[in-house]
């Protein structure tokens, strides 16, 4: 919950705008300001004060407990010009909250955290439990002091200005006095070391009816400790469906702060395990619960089935390390204008440690990448190479962004990449504004009814197939947008496609020709099927041909949606002009 506090009418107006925008996230605290701050500080995860920064500093100073427990605090001046992240920038989420508040109120977010200022991810913002010399290693990153990244287990991290030992092949001590170690082992960090704890461990649990939560927790704790594994890397407890509501097992998962995953006995029975038993087979229908539940998602069995110390034992457990999964983001950059690059696309670019893309597209967004991002770029015609490279990097455990213009799934890189990928990596699709949509916005509303996009390039598709599709679109009276309409070595396809459409549409049918839509050198022309000049078209151009209902209205290309109220109004206008 976000507490909202104000002292004046101007502050209250801005406060109420936030409350109206985030009704489920916020709570307004009234009364004396000092009391309101004290109460909100104790009750809320974050606080937004519409007060002077100095006043808030004095009010919260006696309440400070520590970075791990204090809420994030943001100050907004009464004119609504600035949203200042004052306290808990990383741990309390105040930096991101300041950006959100700024975006909603039109205020400038002010973030002074050192890592944010130089665009280096804070080690405590990576979404992983972190231990060790966070301040010292962060300072080394900021100062450019060599820092080694030691990946004992695979996990996709954002770009960091470090020497990755998995890439260099060197020992961590050889690449820098400071180290970031990604590990699920129960080790003590060194004086200049940070440990990141990825959620790689799954603990399978078998239990008798009425098992105490304490017995389950003691068993799990002993198993992890004896194997030298960290409880901070436990991702989930897993068991059979029949134990989904067992109070002791449910409570143990809650105490560990992890989800409880359950599987049917039939699924567990199909998992090969080293220690099957007749007891669970008789009780729940599978020869293994603990080992099978832990192994069901794949991985390495680190702790075979063991029983709790109680007599009689009421719980069993097994521990599996699941393989780290890389992450592949298929990012559409839009038609070229920076303001048409979506916020989600920007976030994925900043999340990636590896960027794969066409060289000219990399140049468009290079300034958005974090320091340390590894860039793998290639030229036109290397689409297959880029797809394979991106998937291979993700399989190696990296966070990869594969970029393309427009939308990644429309005549772009998503299709070849997904043809190479399998279920051993996580894939995220990031929609982008297509060239057809950008051109449509320039022309008016040519795509207001059913429409189709057709690429005229016969590089990947035989012309016979393309022509059949054009003919089908013509006969179906669809608005048609032509991608890749004409190049230096391919100049006859567009005239042929237009001729096919002309056999089904009037010569006066509107045709829009837009080159470099949304870019500074954008040009557009609204012409007709009879007058369109294919020689004025190139590969940077999108050609949109209307259907039999498309009209030119006030210099814009409009395809009516077919609303009844529009038909009625048009009928009325016709009656009035008679």
Secondary structure in CASP SS format (residue, H / E / C, confidence):
PFRMAT SS
TARGET T0000
AUTHOR 0000-0000-0000
METHOD secondary structure of the structure
MODEL  1
X C 1.00
X E 1.00
X E 1.00
X E 1.00
X E 1.00
X E 1.00
X C 1.00
X C 1.00
X H 1.00
X H 1.00
X H 1.00
X H 1.00
X H 1.00
X H 1.00
X H 1.00
X H 1.00
X H 1.00
X H 1.00
X H 1.00
X H 1.00
X H 1.00
X C 1.00
X C 1.00
X C 1.00
X C 1.00
X E 1.00
X E 1.00
X E 1.00
X C 1.00
X C 1.00
X C 1.00
X C 1.00
X H 1.00
X H 1.00
X H 1.00
X H 1.00
X H 1.00
X H 1.00
X H 1.00
X H 1.00
X H 1.00
X H 1.00
X H 1.00
X C 1.00
X C 1.00
X E 1.00
X E 1.00
X E 1.00
X E 1.00
X E 1.00
X C 1.00
X C 1.00
X H 1.00
X H 1.00
X H 1.00
X H 1.00
X H 1.00
X H 1.00
X H 1.00
X H 1.00
X H 1.00
X C 1.00
X C 1.00
X C 1.00
X C 1.00
X C 1.00
X C 1.00
X C 1.00
X C 1.00
X C 1.00
X C 1.00
X E 1.00
X E 1.00
X E 1.00
X E 1.00
X E 1.00
X C 1.00
X C 1.00
X C 1.00
X C 1.00
X C 1.00
X E 1.00
X E 1.00
X E 1.00
X E 1.00
X E 1.00
X E 1.00
X C 1.00
X C 1.00
X C 1.00
X C 1.00
X C 1.00
X C 1.00
X H 1.00
X H 1.00
X H 1.00
X H 1.00
X H 1.00
X H 1.00
X H 1.00
X H 1.00
X H 1.00
X H 1.00
X H 1.00
X H 1.00
X C 1.00
X C 1.00
X E 1.00
X E 1.00
X E 1.00
X C 1.00
X C 1.00
X C 1.00
X H 1.00
X H 1.00
X H 1.00
X H 1.00
X C 1.00
X C 1.00
X C 1.00
X C 1.00
X C 1.00
X H 1.00
X H 1.00
X H 1.00
X C 1.00
X C 1.00
X C 1.00
X E 1.00
X E 1.00
X E 1.00
X E 1.00
X C 1.00
X H 1.00
X H 1.00
X H 1.00
X H 1.00
X H 1.00
X H 1.00
X H 1.00
X H 1.00
X H 1.00
X H 1.00
X C 1.00
X C 1.00
X C 1.00
X E 1.00
X E 1.00
X E 1.00
X E 1.00
X E 1.00
X C 1.00
X C 1.00
X C 1.00
X C 1.00
X C 1.00
X C 1.00
X C 1.00
X C 1.00
X C 1.00
X C 1.00
X C 1.00
X E 1.00
X E 1.00
X H 1.00
X H 1.00
X H 1.00
X H 1.00
X C 1.00
X C 1.00
X C 1.00
X H 1.00
X H 1.00
X H 1.00
X H 1.00
X C 1.00
X C 1.00
X E 1.00
X E 1.00
X E 1.00
X E 1.00
X E 1.00
X C 1.00
X C 1.00
X E 1.00
X C 1.00
X C 1.00
X C 1.00
X C 1.00
X C 1.00
X C 1.00
X C 1.00
X E 1.00
X E 1.00
X E 1.00
X E 1.00
X E 1.00
X C 1.00
X C 1.00
X C 1.00
X E 1.00
X E 1.00
X E 1.00
X E 1.00
X E 1.00
X E 1.00
X E 1.00
X C 1.00
X C 1.00
X C 1.00
X C 1.00
X C 1.00
X H 1.00
X H 1.00
X H 1.00
X H 1.00
X H 1.00
X H 1.00
X H 1.00
X H 1.00
X H 1.00
X H 1.00
X H 1.00
X H 1.00
X H 1.00
X H 1.00
X C 1.00
X C 1.00
X E 1.00
X C 1.00
X H 1.00
X H 1.00
X H 1.00
X E 1.00
X E 1.00
X E 1.00
X E 1.00
X E 1.00
X E 1.00
X E 1.00
X H 1.00
X H 1.00
X H 1.00
X C 1.00
X C 1.00
X C 1.00
X H 1.00
X H 1.00
X H 1.00
X H 1.00
X H 1.00
X H 1.00
X H 1.00
X H 1.00
X H 1.00
X H 1.00
X C 1.00
X C 1.00
X E 1.00
X E 1.00
X E 1.00
X E 1.00
X E 1.00
X C 1.00
X H 1.00
X H 1.00
X H 1.00
X H 1.00
X H 1.00
X C 1.00
X C 1.00
X C 1.00
X C 1.00
X C 1.00
X C 1.00
X C 1.00
X C 1.00
X H 1.00
X H 1.00
X H 1.00
X H 1.00
X H 1.00
X H 1.00
X H 1.00
X C 1.00
X C 1.00
X C 1.00
X C 1.00
X C 1.00
X H 1.00
X H 1.00
X H 1.00
X H 1.00
X H 1.00
X H 1.00
X C 1.00
X C 1.00
X C 1.00
X C 1.00
X E 1.00
X E 1.00
X E 1.00
X E 1.00
X E 1.00
X E 1.00
X E 1.00
X E 1.00
X C 1.00
X C 1.00
X C 1.00
X C 1.00
X C 1.00
X C 1.00
X C 1.00
X E 1.00
X E 1.00
X E 1.00
X E 1.00
X E 1.00
X E 1.00
X E 1.00
X C 1.00
X C 1.00
X C 1.00
X C 1.00
X C 1.00
X E 1.00
X E 1.00
X E 1.00
X E 1.00
X E 1.00
X E 1.00
X C 1.00
X E 1.00
X C 1.00
X C 1.00
X C 1.00
X H 1.00
X H 1.00
X H 1.00
X C 1.00
X C 1.00
X H 1.00
X H 1.00
X H 1.00
X H 1.00
X H 1.00
X H 1.00
X H 1.00
X H 1.00
X H 1.00
X C 1.00
X C 1.00
X E 1.00
X E 1.00
X E 1.00
X E 1.00
X E 1.00
X H 1.00
X H 1.00
X H 1.00
X H 1.00
X H 1.00
X H 1.00
X H 1.00
X H 1.00
X H 1.00
X H 1.00
X C 1.00
X C 1.00
X C 1.00
X C 1.00
X C 1.00
X E 1.00
X E 1.00
X E 1.00
X E 1.00
X E 1.00
X C 1.00
X C 1.00
X C 1.00
X C 1.00
X H 1.00
X H 1.00
X H 1.00
X H 1.00
X H 1.00
X H 1.00
X H 1.00
X H 1.00
X H 1.00
X H 1.00
X H 1.00
X H 1.00
X H 1.00
X C 1.00
X C 1.00
X C 1.00
X E 1.00
X E 1.00
X E 1.00
X E 1.00
X E 1.00
X E 1.00
X C 1.00
X E 1.00
X C 1.00
X C 1.00
X C 1.00
X C 1.00
X C 1.00
X C 1.00
X H 1.00
X H 1.00
X H 1.00
X H 1.00
X H 1.00
X H 1.00
X H 1.00
X H 1.00
X C 1.00
X C 1.00
X C 1.00
X C 1.00
X C 1.00
X E 1.00
X E 1.00
X E 1.00
X E 1.00
X E 1.00
X C 1.00
X C 1.00
X C 1.00
X C 1.00
X H 1.00
X H 1.00
X H 1.00
X H 1.00
X H 1.00
X H 1.00
X H 1.00
X H 1.00
X H 1.00
X E 1.00
X E 1.00
X C 1.00
X C 1.00
X C 1.00
X C 1.00
X C 1.00
X E 1.00
X E 1.00
X E 1.00
X E 1.00
X E 1.00
X C 1.00
X C 1.00
X C 1.00
X C 1.00
X C 1.00
X C 1.00
X C 1.00
X H 1.00
X H 1.00
X H 1.00
X H 1.00
X H 1.00
X H 1.00
X H 1.00
X H 1.00
X H 1.00
X H 1.00
X H 1.00
X H 1.00
X H 1.00
X C 1.00
X C 1.00
X C 1.00
X E 1.00
X E 1.00
X E 1.00
X E 1.00
X E 1.00
X C 1.00
X C 1.00
X C 1.00
X E 1.00
X C 1.00
X C 1.00
X E 1.00
X C 1.00
X C 1.00
X H 1.00
X H 1.00
X H 1.00
X H 1.00
X H 1.00
X H 1.00
X H 1.00
X H 1.00
X H 1.00
X H 1.00
X C 1.00
X C 1.00
X C 1.00
X C 1.00
X C 1.00
X C 1.00
X C 1.00
X E 1.00
X E 1.00
X E 1.00
X E 1.00
X E 1.00
X E 1.00
X C 1.00
X C 1.00
X C 1.00
X C 1.00
X C 1.00
X C 1.00
X C 1.00
X E 1.00
X E 1.00
X E 1.00
X E 1.00
X E 1.00
X E 1.00
X C 1.00
X C 1.00
X C 1.00
X C 1.00
X C 1.00
X H 1.00
X H 1.00
X H 1.00
X C 1.00
X C 1.00
X C 1.00
X C 1.00
X E 1.00
X E 1.00
X E 1.00
X E 1.00
X E 1.00
X C 1.00
X C 1.00
X C 1.00
X C 1.00
X C 1.00
X E 1.00
X E 1.00
X E 1.00
X C 1.00
X C 1.00
X E 1.00
X E 1.00
X E 1.00
X C 1.00
X C 1.00
X C 1.00
X C 1.00
X C 1.00
X H 1.00
X H 1.00
X H 1.00
X H 1.00
X H 1.00
X H 1.00
X H 1.00
X H 1.00
X H 1.00
X H 1.00
X H 1.00
X H 1.00
X H 1.00
X H 1.00
X C 1.00
END
